[in-house]
């Protein structure tokens, strides 16, 4: 079974690349670290993130998905979305 490692806190992430046809997205956290989202705990999380465009912020929990270095899974989303001008 793949190891799941949490980021240990709810963080705000800026969408860099929106969810594509394969379900993948790229987000950046406040310190500039970039995360490649490739999976979701359920379809509702995927659809919610897919509603966000580049530059918009979303609050969520992510966990490492599998053994690849920078592949992450969304485990929860939270209110508090802001867009950046």
Helices and strands as residue ranges (DSSP letters): E 11-17, E 25-29, E 34-40, H 43-50, E 57-64, E 71-78
